[in-house]
Amino acid sequence: MKKESKKNVQLIAAMAAKEVTNNELAERIGCSVTALSMLRRGQCGCRVRTALKIARELGFTVEDLFGAMIADEEG
């Protein structure tokens, strides 16, 4: 059975609050727009280094942006 992915609403909300597009953030952190889009949709995870870059660019902590996703995986 395929595991249903959940959107990363924290990341989506943070990007909206900072008025940052997928293209802008992807360029700033050095990843592809496709990878960032998949991360936002919950279709993939990312490396710790990438999570730190995203958090730093948006002015949030990794826990703010990815805490709910980690909790879902654990529980």
C-alpha positions in Angstrom: 0.0 0.0 0.0 1.4 3.4 -1.0 2.0 5.8 1.9 0.0 9.0 1.5 2.1 12.1 1.5 1.2 15.2 3.5 1.9 18.7 2.4 4.5 20.6 4.5 2.1 23.3 5.5 4.7 24.9 7.8 7.2 25.4 4.9 4.4 26.6 2.6 3.2 29.1 5.2 6.7 30.4 5.9 7.4 30.9 2.2 4.1 32.8 1.9 4.9 34.9 4.9 8.2 35.9 3.5 6.7 36.2 0.0 9.3 33.9 -1.5 8.6 31.8 -4.6 9.8 28.2 -5.3 12.1 29.6 -7.9 13.6 32.2 -5.6 14.2 29.9 -2.7 15.5 27.1 -4.8 18.1 29.5 -6.3 19.1 30.8 -2.9 19.7 27.4 -1.4 21.2 25.8 -4.5 18.6 23.1 -5.2 16.3 22.4 -8.1 12.8 23.9 -8.2 11.5 20.4 -8.7 13.1 19.1 -5.5 11.8 22.0 -3.5 8.3 21.5 -5.0 8.4 17.8 -4.1 9.5 18.7 -0.5 6.6 21.2 -0.2 4.1 18.5 -1.3 5.6 16.0 1.1 6.7 13.7 -1.7 10.3 13.6 -0.5 12.5 14.6 2.4 15.7 16.5 2.4 19.2 16.4 3.9 19.9 18.2 7.2 22.1 20.6 5.3 19.3 21.5 3.0 16.8 21.9 5.8 19.3 24.2 7.6 19.7 26.3 4.4 15.9 26.6 4.0 15.4 27.6 7.6 18.2 30.2 7.5 16.9 31.7 4.3 13.3 32.0 5.7 14.3 33.1 9.2 12.8 30.1 11.0 14.2 27.1 12.8 14.3 23.6 11.3 11.8 22.5 13.9 9.4 25.3 12.9 9.5 24.1 9.3 9.9 20.4 9.5 8.8 19.4 13.1 5.3 18.3 12.1 6.7 16.1 9.3 9.1 14.4 11.7 6.4 13.9 14.3 4.2 12.2 11.6 7.0 9.8 10.7 7.6 8.9 14.4 4.0 8.4 15.3 
